Amino acid sequence: MSLLTDSPSFYQTYSGPSNDRAASQMGKFCLVAAACALALAAGTTAGTHMSLWTSPVSTRAPTMAGLNGLSSVAGTIPSTGYAAPATYYPTQPEQSTGSLRSPAALRSTASASPLPSAMQWAWVAGLGCWSAVLAVATFWGKRQPVAIMTTTGEKAEGFGASHTSFYTSAQAKDSYATLDEILEAKMADEGVRGITKEVLDACVKITEALRVNLVTVADAQNSVFGDVQLGVDVIADDLMWDMAKSSKLVREAASEEEPVMVETSKEGRFTICWDPLDGSSIVDNNWAVGTIVGIWDKTTGMLGATGRDQVTSIVVLYGPRTTALVACDDGVYEFTCGEGNKWFASREKIQIKQESKIFSPANLRACQEDQGYNSLVSYWQENKYTLRYTGGLVPDVYQCFTKEMGVFANPTSKASPAKLRVAFEVAPFSLLVEKAGGKTSDATTGGSCLDIQINGVDQRTAGCFGSAAEVDRFNKMVLGK
């Protein structure tokens, strides 16, 4: 079954499977109709005769008034001195004369009753033949695929949300490479492969926790920022800490929930930072949320390093499915958590297009103070871009990889200061975006977010990520670069 994909036409033809089920149902209906027609033909003849012989007979003797007026098809019975048995008289009176008929008269009438007319026989036979032919044609005739949504219209220059490029471009395959197969071929460093698999194993546990736990306020509030923590926040963070503390590969770790670097193993190799559940403000809506992970080698550490020094980064999206973006040596790969919680490669070497018609404008309050940002948002609207914004960083930037286009903008203003954390959010996502051919901006100098030096665990910044042409437009209209 083909999916709607990019096409020169406004819509692409959907070629579904042959209409086997519909054909089977229609064929069965037609066979039943044919059988009913033949039964009707036989019943018409049999019923004509049998109905005349099966009428109930009265057990009461006739009255003299009835005898005086009695007549039959065979002749008139004398009314004087006649004493006929009671069983001669059926209960139904003759409708035309009110007289009663004897069994002899009934037999005479039955033998004289005509069979169904030629017109009736022709109608019944025709119905039976038509039903039988249609049944055969339906069962054994050539079946064509069902065509849905076909058009010859050309793609409009300014297209909207219904354009097929906003649907998935992923093609079904007979088989998919496993996580181990991709990492063996596309990630040369054995240690990086190992920590990647450990992170993804922890995210499988977070997936299961999100499915069975209610979204409620946590009993204990540990957030140093005074933010209200939810139970699922704490669970996700605990699962990440369990992974980090039990791993022989992790040297030190920090969580967005507690932005303090913690040494977990002196023999470990990697510094790992994570946002355990990005999107806490929308998780109670059952919207998509995610986990963001950045990983640095001990040779650079995280403090004093940049996002460009990461050995890999991982973003996991929890939605109807659980999927993960992983920065490999030659590009970005998407993995899907399938049956048995096994990861397989659902997209390989993702590329973000230079142009986009999707925009995600965060921090719209800044439009009141920043005329450049206000003009940019107006430009996107006037040129029929499609708004795709949830308020969650993970789904809003993740769509740049699935749609292969998009722009996420989060500038600052005096009333709306920077909120994005460099180590926990910006650096990991920026590595993925730029490895996939996209572009990033620090929304201050116009430079790449990967070049921001991380001087504090909780350091924050503005940012813009996505299709290169749209990030350039942001730099020009908002920053004047």
Buried (B, 14 or more C-beta within 10 A) or exposed (E): EEEBEEEEBBBBBBEEEEBEEEBEEBBEBBBEBBBBBBEBBEEBEEEBEEEBEEEEEBEEBBEEEBBBBBBBBEEEBEEEEEEBEEEBBBEEEBEEEEBBBBBEBBBBBBEEEEEBEEEEBEBBEEBBEBBBEBBBBBBEEEBEBEEEEEEEEEBEEEBEEEBBBBBEBEEEEEEBBBBEEBBEEBBEBEBBBBBBBBBBEBBBBBBEBBEEBEBEEBEEEEBEEEEEBBBBBBBBBBBBBEBBEEBBBBBBBBBBBEBEBEEBBEEBBBBBBBBBBBBBBBBEEEBBBBBBBBBBBEEBBBBEBBBBBBBBBBBBBBBEEBBBBBBBEEBBBBBBBBEEEEBBBBBBBBEBBBEBBBBBBBBEEBBEBBEBBBEBBEEBEEEBBBEBBBEBBBBBBBBBBBBBBBBBBBBBBEEBEBBBBBBBBBBBBBBBBBBBBBBBBBBBEBBBBBEBEBEEBBBBBBBBBBBBBBBBBBBEBBBEE
